[in-house]
Amino acid sequence: EKGGFDHFMLKEIYEQPKAIQDTLAGRIKEDKVDLSNEISLSKEDVQQIERIHFVACGTAYHAGLVGKYVFEKLTRIPVEVDVASEYRYREPIINERTLFIAVSQSGETADTLAALREAKQRGAKVLAITNVVGSSVAREADDVIITWAGPEIAVASTKAYTSQLIAIYLLGIYFAQQLEAKNVGELKEVVAQLQKLSEKAELLLQPEQVSIVANFAREIAKHQNLFFIGRGLDYAVALEGSLKLKEISYIHSEAYAAGELKHGTLALIEENIPVLAIATQKALYEKTVSNIQEVKARGAYVLGVTITGDTELNKSVDEVIHIPKTLDLLAPVLTVIPLQLFAYYACVERGYDVDKPRNLAKSVTVE
Ligand code: BG6
């Protein structure tokens, strides 16, 4: 049942190229995204949307954080992202011009479902991104986009996250097409690059790539604390990488927006503390590198993640992992893969139960 893998989590990490492919399948026609068979929102409806609320829990919340960048960039519609258990209690501003997007692998998370009901009751249009056809979230939403990741067994979510990102890109591009807010050529380029992600994800699962990550993970498994840093979309991915590591290996880690370290916790960067530094975003590269130099100067042991072809980062870090070239906007789908593997190998090294971490359920149906 684990298809030759030691654990479901590892199997599911390796299933990501297929999950990406399957989630794209049938949704791109002649270099355009076409969701018209799945989504009832008309062009006029999309043009009416004033604000978007992404609401979710755990890993799905982290997909929502990527969603904020994607939608704001492609559609210029303001986006807020909330963890579902907080959403209702802050009296969010909701009306008929609000699009509420629930992201949920299982479609059964009680907090997410409660937030969905609240938004719907207050007049929002409700859309669900879920992996389970016919789930509660899918049934109660006005519109549904299914992530075709297939069943996810490991409690720590991997292929569901990358599929959620794909669904978010598809929806963001689809809306941008309707709004005519972006240059057509630019959107076509996003669509073209989106279709190449599956193949590129495959490259990150090649043995040489995996062994760099696994070696670093074995080293780090001895530590009690580490940091993930990045800016922009790299920060969103850093949060997910940190969560994954904490969830299964019980190593404490903190994800920090790289530029914010100096305003707070730089004092915690001591001799030999491991730092996973992500620098895939071209526009933020120089600034991120200077933040990496700040931690290096304090003796941190740094694993850098950057784009293939970069010859600079290795001067500032101890080890480097390269992500195949893609658009900045799409990089999270690739960047997260070594971070998932990192959490996996750290957990294996520590001898914990990978697929069933303590105190964590796959789907939580209480608020
Ligand atoms: C948590 C799970 O309870 O719920 C996480 O342990 C998951 O792995 C989160 O990301 C959200 O679940 P779902 O099914 O709503 O995406």
Residues whose N, C-alpha, C, O or C-beta is under 5 A from the ligand:
A	BS01	BG6	C57 G58 T59 A60 V103 S104 Q105 S106 G107 T109 V155 A156 S157 L360 A361 K362 S363 V364
